[in-house]
Structures are given as C-alpha cells and as structure tokens.
Amino acid sequence: MDSNSQEAVQVNSGSQMDVDSQEQEDMQVDSEEAVQQADSESQEAKTDISLIMPKLTAYMEVIRTNNSTVINKIRNYLLYIRAEEIDASNLVINAIHPDMIDNLQEAVKLMIDAGFDKECCNEYSKFRMACITSCLSYLKGLQPNLESREIAKKGTKFFDHEIREWTKVSNVIVRVLLPSERTLCERVFLGYTETMNLALMEVCRPFVIRVLDSAVNQAVELAHSNKIELFSMISRVIKAFHDLIQEIEWLFPGPGPLGDYSIRNEYINTRKRLRKATMDILERLEDWICNENEMTCFYGGLYPIISWDVMNCLGEICEAWTAISFSMVADEEGTAPCSSFSDQFNRIIEMLNSHVEIESKKYTDPAEGCIFMMNSQRYIQQKIIEFQSKMSTILPTLNGAIDENNAMVRQNLEDYRRSSWVEVIGLLKHRGGDEPNAVESMKESLKLFNVKLKEICRVQSTWFVLDEELRKEIRESIEEILLPNYGIFIGKLQNFLGSDADKYVEYSLYDIDALLNDLFRGGN
C-alpha cells in the first residue's frame, strides 16, 4: 500500500474513533439525566403530600376494618368485668396483622420525614377517634333502657342507672381503649416521640374530657336535686372518678407536651368542680333538714329516720370528699377547703340536733321525748366517731361535736329519770311519825308504788332503744336510784311489821331488776 493510502486509512480510522467517543459521551449524559430525572421524581413522590397521604389513608382504612375484633374483645371484657380477662394495652395491636402495622409505620415515617408531622397527626387521629367512637356506639347499644316514667321523674332508679352505665363506659375508655391506643401509637410512631405524643393526645384527649365532664354532670345534677337519697349517690361518682384518675395519671404522667391544654390540667379542673358540687350538696342538705316538716320514725316511733338518713348521707359525702381531696396532691387552695368542709359538717350536726329536739317536744309524755332524743344523739355520736376514725384529716374538729353530744345524752338521761321516776321514788320516802300512822302511810305508799311501777314498766317495755350500750346505761341509772331506796323502804316496813310485811310486798329486788331488764326492748 502506498503512503497515500496508508494516510487515508489512518485519517478514516481516527475519524471513526472520534465519532464513537462522542457517542459514548452522549449516552453517558443521557444516562445521568435519566437517573437525575428518576431521583427527582422519587424525591417529588416523597415530598408531595398528595402522593403520600393516600397511602397512609389506605393503611388506616385497612386497620379500621379490624375494629369488629376489638369490639368482640370489649364484649368479653364486659361479660367478665375483670381487667385481667383482657390484655388491654395490646387490644388493638392483637387485632391487626403485623404487616399492616409495619406498612402504616412506613407511611407515617414518609410523612414525618417529608415535614408533614401535623397532617400525619390529624389524619391518624381522625381515623383512630372514629374507631373508638364506633366501639362506644356499640357499648351504648348494650345499655338497658329505662321506662320513660323513670327518666321523667329522675329519681333514685334513674340516677342509679346513669351512674352505673357511666362507670361501665368510663372504665372501658380508660382501662381498655386508651391504653391500647397508647401501645399502637408507640409502635406506629416509633422513633418520633414528640409527634407520637401529639398524635396520642389528639386521639385520647376528647375521650378523657368526655369521661371527666360526665362525672361533673352527674355530680352537679345530684347536687341540684332536693332528695336526700340522691345526695349520697355523689360518693359513687367521686369514688369512680378517683379510681379512673389513677389510671389516667399512669397513662399520661407529668404535664405533657401540650402545656396548659394537657390532660393533667383537665382532671385538676374536674377535681375542683367535683369538690364544689360536694360542698353544694352539703348546703342542699342543710336546706333539706330545715324543710323536713314530717318526722317519720321507726322502732315504735322513738327512732327518728331523719337522723339515720342525714348521718348516712353525711358518711357518703365524707367519703366522697376524702376521695376528691386525695385523688391528687394538694393544690394551691391549701387546707382551707377541708376547714370549710369541717365547719359545714358541724353546722349540719347542730341543725339536726335542733330539729330532732323540736320534734321531741311533741310527745305528750316528756320521758318518751327524752328517749327519742337519746336514740338520735347516740346514733349521731357513733357515726361521728366512725367518720373521724376514717377521715381525721378532713374532720379534725369533731372532738367538740362528740363531747357536745355526750353532754346532751347525759342531760336527756337526767331529764328522763326526773320525768319517769322521781315521783315513784318519792313514794318510798318514809316521813316518820308515830308507828300506827307511819305503818298505814307506808302501806298506802307501797300500794301506789306497785301500781305505778307496773304501769311504767308496762309502757316503757314497748319503747325501743336501739343501741344496747345506751339501753344498759339508762337501766343502770334507774337501778342506782330505785333499788337502794326500795330496799331501805322494805327494810323499815319489815321493822314495823316483821313477817307480816310480806303480805304487802309484791316485788322483791330481783323482781324489780327483772322488770327493768325488759325496758326499751320494743315489747320483745
């Protein structure tokens, strides 16, 4: 090949290499642009909420279809009414396939990483609140229906039903549904604690408020009634509230991420409102005592039901006050509320004693009125001692009330002895004189004594003293003035008449003691 031909081949070969090199460069550029475009599209998919949200919504919707399993678990819980029968904290998770939770967790991660924390929380809380609402609607369908007339008159049966159903639903919310929601939230928002707290609060807060507001509504409605049998029901509401608060505090410890809008602040405010409702009931109880004109009694008419009702009502209110006072640590109000409660408690005791004393004056036999008063005072005293032993911190000033009631019992006992026995014992007083006149006078006095003793014991054996210790005190107080005087009188008569005195002696000391032993037993 000549030199010209070789040069031509070399030129052509070089040109071809330049063309191939250019083509490779062009293909590399196209490839890089394709990768960049793909990355751009992928990044857009990760940052475009319209592309991410449907995935989250779809996964939430799939999980919601498992709500029937949750409802069945709740039904089993209600059948047994025992928390240990159900794994409450895992109730929702156990009803969902693990893959579904993983998918939801991935969708949540995409949204949060793309900066859509708030939108994610809103969507999540919307679906979970709908699931809880569905469960509660099922519970409502299980509630027994009251007759319309019971609803209209809003009496004991109505409130008993309302409190029972509120307690049942509240327990399901606080002990079953909310712990389960916390577990699910912790799993789905794993690694995103702040967002998890926000989502959990959005889901749970409305239902906690529902429980707390219902407690207040029940208490306020009871406080606005004018029936003593309804006043005492507030203890059931507040005891249930106290138990629920312990569960809520465990679920949501500390102030929480929402500051003044935290769940803790909600139940602190609820506690204050319940405490006010309790004080309102004490005021209503005062009004009820003042307006109670018909004094109903039992045990032979000598035991005022008002004392029984008021003291038992006070017992329930004291238990409610104790629960509401110690359901949380003391707040800024300090000890003033307890002092106010104690003062009002003492005022009610005074009003009750005054009311019963007015009624006691209506008895034609003053001695019967004294027994009526002593029955009431002893029961009041026993209940005060019982209250103070259980609730000394909220009733620190009751020693004065106990001493006052003791003094009133002693005074009424003295009045009773004077009314029933002074005249009888006066017949046993020997006034001296010459023997024939003295003997005749003693015979006549003994005859009258026997008649009066028999009549007093006949009548007063039908009277009733409920407290055995009080019955013993009254009987012993009679014995200590009657038996010595009778013994002295019979001894003097025997000195005058010798064995002939037995003709006039109808009762021995043992016979009188037996008669006295039958007093105040209601005829038994």
Solvent accessible surface area in square Angstrom, and as a share of the most:
residue,aa,sasa,rsa
1,M,161,0.72
2,D,87,0.45
3,S,73,0.47
4,N,112,0.57
5,S,43,0.28
6,Q,92,0.41
7,E,103,0.46
8,A,50,0.39
9,V,84,0.48
10,Q,126,0.56
11,V,99,0.57
12,N,102,0.52
13,S,55,0.36
14,G,30,0.29
15,S,59,0.38
16,Q,103,0.46
17,M,132,0.59
18,D,98,0.51
19,V,77,0.44
20,D,61,0.32
21,S,54,0.35
22,Q,98,0.43
23,E,96,0.43
24,Q,124,0.55
25,E,94,0.42
26,D,69,0.36
27,M,136,0.61
28,Q,111,0.49
29,V,75,0.43
30,D,88,0.46
31,S,61,0.39
32,E,88,0.39
33,E,97,0.43
34,A,58,0.45
35,V,85,0.49
36,Q,121,0.54
37,Q,113,0.50
38,A,56,0.44
39,D,84,0.44
40,S,65,0.42
41,E,99,0.44
42,S,54,0.35
43,Q,103,0.46
44,E,99,0.45
45,A,40,0.31
46,K,102,0.43
47,T,62,0.36
48,D,47,0.25
49,I,54,0.27
50,S,71,0.46
51,L,98,0.49
52,I,5,0.03
53,M,41,0.18
54,P,77,0.48
55,K,87,0.37
56,L,0,0.00
57,T,41,0.24
58,A,52,0.40
59,Y,60,0.23
60,M,2,0.01
61,E,69,0.31
62,V,64,0.37
63,I,4,0.02
64,R,90,0.33
65,T,97,0.57
66,N,30,0.16
67,N,16,0.08
68,S,70,0.45
69,T,55,0.32
70,V,5,0.03
71,I,29,0.15
72,N,65,0.34
73,K,78,0.33
74,I,0,0.00
75,R,107,0.39
76,N,68,0.35
77,Y,13,0.05
78,L,23,0.11
79,L,130,0.65
80,Y,124,0.47
81,I,106,0.54
82,R,121,0.44
83,A,55,0.43
84,E,124,0.56
85,E,77,0.34
86,I,20,0.10
87,D,74,0.38
88,A,19,0.15
89,S,41,0.27
90,N,49,0.25
91,L,2,0.01
92,V,4,0.03
93,I,30,0.15
94,N,92,0.47
95,A,11,0.08
96,I,10,0.05
97,H,100,0.45
98,P,78,0.49
99,D,84,0.43
100,M,56,0.25
101,I,1,0.01
102,D,64,0.33
103,N,62,0.32
104,L,1,0.00
105,Q,44,0.20
106,E,90,0.40
107,A,0,0.00
108,V,1,0.00
109,K,92,0.39
110,L,42,0.21
111,M,0,0.00
112,I,16,0.08
113,D,89,0.46
114,A,29,0.22
115,G,54,0.52
116,F,40,0.17
117,D,52,0.27
118,K,140,0.59
119,E,67,0.30
120,C,0,0.00
121,C,0,0.00
122,N,71,0.36
123,E,23,0.10
124,Y,1,0.00
125,S,7,0.05
126,K,118,0.50
127,F,15,0.06
128,R,7,0.03
129,M,61,0.27
130,A,38,0.29
131,C,4,0.02
132,I,2,0.01
133,T,67,0.39
134,S,48,0.31
135,C,2,0.01
136,L,7,0.03
137,S,68,0.44
138,Y,58,0.22
139,L,4,0.02
140,K,147,0.62
141,G,66,0.63
142,L,89,0.44
143,Q,52,0.23
144,P,75,0.47
145,N,149,0.76
146,L,34,0.17
147,E,89,0.40
148,S,91,0.58
149,R,164,0.60
150,E,16,0.07
151,I,83,0.42
152,A,86,0.67
153,K,122,0.52
154,K,87,0.37
155,G,5,0.05
156,T,62,0.36
157,K,119,0.50
158,F,20,0.08
159,F,4,0.02
160,D,43,0.22
161,H,17,0.08
162,E,56,0.25
163,I,2,0.01
164,R,108,0.39
165,E,9,0.04
166,W,22,0.08
167,T,37,0.22
168,K,70,0.29
169,V,18,0.11
170,S,2,0.01
171,N,29,0.15
172,V,0,0.00
173,I,1,0.01
174,V,0,0.00
175,R,65,0.24
176,V,1,0.00
177,L,3,0.02
178,L,0,0.00
179,P,12,0.07
180,S,1,0.00
181,E,4,0.02
182,R,58,0.21
183,T,33,0.19
184,L,0,0.00
185,C,1,0.00
186,E,74,0.33
187,R,85,0.31
188,V,2,0.01
189,F,2,0.01
190,L,117,0.58
191,G,71,0.68
192,Y,53,0.20
193,T,90,0.53
194,E,145,0.65
195,T,12,0.07
196,M,20,0.09
197,N,38,0.20
198,L,60,0.30
199,A,0,0.00
200,L,3,0.02
201,M,10,0.04
202,E,52,0.23
203,V,1,0.00
204,C,0,0.00
205,R,59,0.21
206,P,55,0.35
207,F,13,0.05
208,V,0,0.00
209,I,42,0.21
210,R,114,0.42
211,V,3,0.02
212,L,3,0.02
213,D,51,0.26
214,S,32,0.20
215,A,0,0.00
216,V,5,0.03
217,N,90,0.46
218,Q,22,0.10
219,A,0,0.00
220,V,54,0.31
221,E,64,0.29
222,L,0,0.00
223,A,1,0.01
224,H,113,0.50
225,S,18,0.11
226,N,109,0.56
227,K,75,0.32
228,I,15,0.08
229,E,85,0.38
230,L,3,0.01
231,F,1,0.00
232,S,27,0.17
233,M,17,0.07
234,I,0,0.00
235,S,1,0.01
236,R,91,0.33
237,V,0,0.00
238,I,0,0.00
239,K,82,0.35
240,A,13,0.10
241,F,2,0.01
242,H,43,0.19
243,D,63,0.33
244,L,2,0.01
245,I,1,0.00
246,Q,99,0.44
247,E,53,0.24
248,I,0,0.00
249,E,48,0.22
250,W,177,0.62
251,L,2,0.01
252,F,13,0.06
253,P,91,0.57
254,G,37,0.35
255,P,99,0.62
256,G,38,0.36
257,P,71,0.45
258,L,53,0.26
259,G,41,0.40
260,D,120,0.62
261,Y,154,0.59
262,S,3,0.02
263,I,1,0.01
264,R,66,0.24
265,N,48,0.25
266,E,40,0.18
267,Y,0,0.00
268,I,42,0.21
269,N,78,0.40
270,T,3,0.02
271,R,6,0.02
272,K,62,0.26
273,R,106,0.39
274,L,0,0.00
275,R,20,0.07
276,K,132,0.56
277,A,3,0.02
278,T,0,0.00
279,M,34,0.15
280,D,38,0.19
281,I,0,0.00
282,L,0,0.00
283,E,93,0.42
284,R,89,0.32
285,L,0,0.00
286,E,26,0.12
287,D,80,0.41
288,W,43,0.15
289,I,2,0.01
290,C,79,0.47
291,N,109,0.56
292,E,46,0.21
293,N,119,0.61
294,E,141,0.63
295,M,34,0.15
296,T,81,0.47
297,C,39,0.24
298,F,57,0.24
299,Y,93,0.35
300,G,67,0.64
301,G,28,0.27
302,L,0,0.00
303,Y,3,0.01
304,P,0,0.00
305,I,49,0.25
306,I,7,0.04
307,S,0,0.00
308,W,103,0.36
309,D,44,0.23
310,V,0,0.00
311,M,0,0.00
312,N,52,0.26
313,C,3,0.02
314,L,0,0.00
315,G,10,0.09
316,E,59,0.27
317,I,0,0.00
318,C,0,0.00
319,E,59,0.26
320,A,0,0.00
321,W,2,0.01
322,T,37,0.22
323,A,13,0.10
324,I,0,0.00
325,S,13,0.09
326,F,114,0.48
327,S,8,0.05
328,M,19,0.09
329,V,114,0.66
330,A,84,0.65
331,D,32,0.16
332,E,136,0.61
333,E,73,0.33
334,G,43,0.41
335,T,114,0.66
336,A,67,0.52
337,P,19,0.12
338,C,30,0.18
339,S,57,0.37
340,S,52,0.33
341,F,0,0.00
342,S,1,0.01
343,D,78,0.40
344,Q,8,0.04
345,F,0,0.00
346,N,31,0.16
347,R,108,0.39
348,I,0,0.00
349,I,5,0.02
350,E,95,0.43
351,M,42,0.19
352,L,0,0.00
353,N,8,0.04
354,S,59,0.38
355,H,28,0.13
356,V,1,0.00
357,E,74,0.33
358,I,109,0.55
359,E,18,0.08
360,S,9,0.06
361,K,148,0.63
362,K,134,0.57
363,Y,54,0.20
364,T,138,0.80
365,D,51,0.27
366,P,88,0.56
367,A,1,0.01
368,E,37,0.16
369,G,5,0.05
370,C,14,0.08
371,I,1,0.00
372,F,1,0.00
373,M,6,0.02
374,M,1,0.00
375,N,5,0.02
376,S,0,0.00
377,Q,1,0.00
378,R,20,0.07
379,Y,25,0.10
380,I,0,0.00
381,Q,19,0.08
382,Q,74,0.33
383,K,29,0.12
384,I,0,0.00
385,I,82,0.41
386,E,65,0.29
387,F,4,0.02
388,Q,33,0.15
389,S,90,0.58
390,K,129,0.55
391,M,9,0.04
392,S,62,0.40
393,T,92,0.53
394,I,0,0.00
395,L,0,0.00
396,P,77,0.48
397,T,73,0.43
398,L,0,0.00
399,N,94,0.48
400,G,47,0.45
401,A,13,0.10
402,I,22,0.11
403,D,88,0.46
404,E,85,0.38
405,N,1,0.01
406,N,44,0.23
407,A,46,0.36
408,M,42,0.19
409,V,5,0.03
410,R,151,0.55
411,Q,99,0.44
412,N,21,0.11
413,L,29,0.14
414,E,73,0.33
415,D,40,0.21
416,Y,0,0.00
417,R,37,0.14
418,R,123,0.45
419,S,51,0.33
420,S,13,0.08
421,W,0,0.00
422,V,84,0.48
423,E,112,0.50
424,V,3,0.02
425,I,15,0.07
426,G,25,0.24
427,L,31,0.16
428,L,8,0.04
429,K,105,0.44
430,H,56,0.25
431,R,187,0.68
432,G,37,0.36
433,G,71,0.68
434,D,83,0.43
435,E,96,0.43
436,P,91,0.58
437,N,99,0.51
438,A,2,0.02
439,V,13,0.08
440,E,103,0.46
441,S,60,0.39
442,M,4,0.02
443,K,46,0.20
444,E,96,0.43
445,S,16,0.10
446,L,1,0.01
447,K,131,0.56
448,L,78,0.39
449,F,0,0.00
450,N,13,0.07
451,V,92,0.53
452,K,66,0.28
453,L,0,0.00
454,K,106,0.45
455,E,80,0.36
456,I,28,0.14
457,C,7,0.04
458,R,145,0.53
459,V,46,0.26
460,Q,6,0.03
461,S,24,0.15
462,T,74,0.43
463,W,16,0.06
464,F,34,0.14
465,V,0,0.00
466,L,62,0.31
467,D,29,0.15
468,E,124,0.56
469,E,97,0.44
470,L,1,0.00
471,R,28,0.10
472,K,94,0.40
473,E,58,0.26
474,I,0,0.00
475,R,39,0.14
476,E,80,0.36
477,S,9,0.06
478,I,0,0.00
479,E,36,0.16
480,E,110,0.49
481,I,44,0.22
482,L,0,0.00
483,L,39,0.20
484,P,72,0.45
485,N,35,0.18
486,Y,2,0.01
487,G,27,0.26
488,I,106,0.54
489,F,3,0.01
490,I,18,0.09
491,G,28,0.27
492,K,77,0.33
493,L,0,0.00
494,Q,80,0.35
495,N,129,0.66
496,F,66,0.28
497,L,44,0.22
498,G,38,0.37
499,S,95,0.61
500,D,69,0.36
501,A,0,0.00
502,D,93,0.48
503,K,155,0.66
504,Y,83,0.31
505,V,37,0.21
506,E,91,0.41
507,Y,25,0.10
508,S,50,0.32
509,L,81,0.40
510,Y,187,0.71
511,D,63,0.33
512,I,0,0.00
513,D,59,0.30
514,A,59,0.45
515,L,52,0.26
516,L,0,0.00
517,N,62,0.32
518,D,71,0.37
519,L,1,0.01
520,F,1,0.00
521,R,72,0.26
522,G,35,0.34
523,G,52,0.50
524,N,151,0.77
